[in-house]
């Protein structure tokens, strides 16, 4: 899929990595449609990139429906928005659980469902989900986040098969720990076990590669973290014991505390 000249709907643009994605998409000649909940955060980006903006709350089902209607004509969906959703499930209210599931899983899946028919009719388009390596391996204090990312990965890989032969591609890009920008960087915490981070530019390049080359899955992380994630996905009991022995719980508690206000 060629980005130049394409109309791209980007969610989660007011977060750190979302801003970096907007900059690169604009530099490659995309016509941007940016969405978020806060007008004051969207307006400067609209001016900077000559973008159209749509105010929408992805935790609201009616807003998601309206967003898809107002973004009719989208050639590329980049579903980047997500809540950190970290912490013990027993600390969440039912309303907070519903919001995490809605923003992280329901909204991207529903936007894909609502925007894909026009892409299929045109015989061209791409849907790119920004997930996480948490969609492949579980860690403590991440039940909700991991559930949504496991679900997003499964939806992406299966929906890709559903759309095979239509001219519409589907990809998922899964970063590990990202420095400088994004939900992990905002915690100011060290990484659990001291694993290496990646620069946000690598995530942006991964998204561009997924769209332009129609790659099913792009994992953006140092080699050792990708390897450990594969092991954890195949041997979850073993991985659980290793995480405990590595003393990751204290670092995870710091991350949860920093992200509590984002529920």
Residue, then its C-alpha position, 0 to 999 in steps of 0.5 A: x500500500x502506498x502511503x503517499x496520497x492515501x487518507x490515513x485515520x490515526x488514533x491515539x495521536x495525542x500520545x507520544x508515539x502517536x505524534x511520531x507516527x503523525x509526523x512520519x505519515x505526513x512526511x510521506x505524503x499522507x492525508x491525515x485524519x487525526x482523532x482524540x478526546x481533547x480538542x486543545x491537543x488536536x488543534x496544534x497537530x491539525x495546523x502542523x500537518x494540515x490534517x483533519x481532526x475528529x473529536x471522539x472518545x474510543x471508550x464510547x461505542x456511539x463515538x466509535x460509530x460516529x468516528x467511522x462515519x465521519x472518517x469515510x473514505x479512509x484508505x489506511x487505518x492506524x489503530x494506535x490508541x490504548x490505555x496502559x491498563x496495568x495493575x491487579x484486576x481486583x483493584x479495578x472497578x467494573x467501569x474501569x475494566x469496561x473502559x480498558x476493554x473498549x479502548x484497547x480491543x473493541x474500538x480498534x476491532x470495530x473501526x476495522x469492521x466499519x471501515x473495511x467494506x469501503x476498502x474492499x469495494x475499492x480493492x485497496x487499503x490497509x489496517x494496521x494495529x499497534x499492539x504490544x509484545x504483551x500480546x504474546x506473553x503474560x507478566x504480573x500486573x498486566x491482566x487487562x492489558x495483556x488480555x486486550x493485546x492477546x485479543x488484538x493480535x488474534x483479531x488482526x491475524x485472523x482478519x488478515x486471512x478473512x480479507x486475503x485476495x481483496x486488496x486490503x492488508x492487515x498488520x499488527x506491530x508489537x513493540x516491547x519497551x519504548x524509551x523517550x515516548x509512550x506509555x512506558x517512557x512516561x512512567x520514568x521507570x527502569x525496565x523489568x529485569x533491565x531488558x533493553x528498550x527501543x527508540x520510538x523511531x523503530x516503532x514508527x519504521x515498523x508501522x511504515x514497513x507493515x503498511x507498505x509491504x503488507x507484513x502480517x506481524x512486526x515485532x519491535x524489540x531487541x533480539x533477546x526480548x523477542x527471544x524471551x517473549x517467544x519462550x514465554x509464549x510457549x512455556x508460560x509456567x517456566x516464564x512465570x518462575x523466571x520472572x519471579x526469580x529475576x525480581x521484576x515485581x518491584x519494578x512492575x509495582x513502580x510502573x503500575x503506580x505511575x499509570x494508575x491515573x490513566x485507568 
